[in-house]
């Protein structure tokens, strides 16, 4: 009788199957602290969803290529909305080789308020210049009916602290004559210095 009860218990346990494993926690996303002459901005970098673009940005940070660079452009698309652009501004002593394009249609990211994305010419030409969306700028996403470029721009992070600083940069004075083509009148005067940028690992 005892043996029968033991076998029944064993069979019941087998039917129940192994205990379900809990999902592994998502890897912590690195944060980049960016101290500027207008204040500090903290950027969360999407190393999982946009690995190529994120790794490129972090390389510029880790090699201190942004230290002493600037935010140099502010484009207003409406009251308190638009984008601010910064980075190495094609400085040959700072710039690294261009990277492959990771469109938002591939990464699932979007140009929401605070999104950080790569500036570029043609797809595959992005290097060390980026922009921050102030308010949603969904026309920079790939594949939307109203996209300014069918390939869109590569979002790789978002501002998690310091959007007040970003908005202050957007509202900063610009030169009426600097800039070529549609960017004339969008160049900051004076530029906002990126004093230092460094990475911090965030523990979930």
Secondary structure, DSSP 4 states (H G I P E B T S, - for coil): -HHHHHHHHHHHHHHH-SPPPPPPPPPPPPEEEEEETTEEEEEEE-TTTSHHHHHHHHHHHHTT-STT-EEEEEEEEETTEEEEEEE-TT-TTT---------HHHH-----TTEEEE--SSTT---SEEEEEES--GGGSSS-TT-SSTT---EEEEEEE-HHHHHHHHTS-B-SS-SSGGGTT-EEEEEEEEEEEEEEPPP-
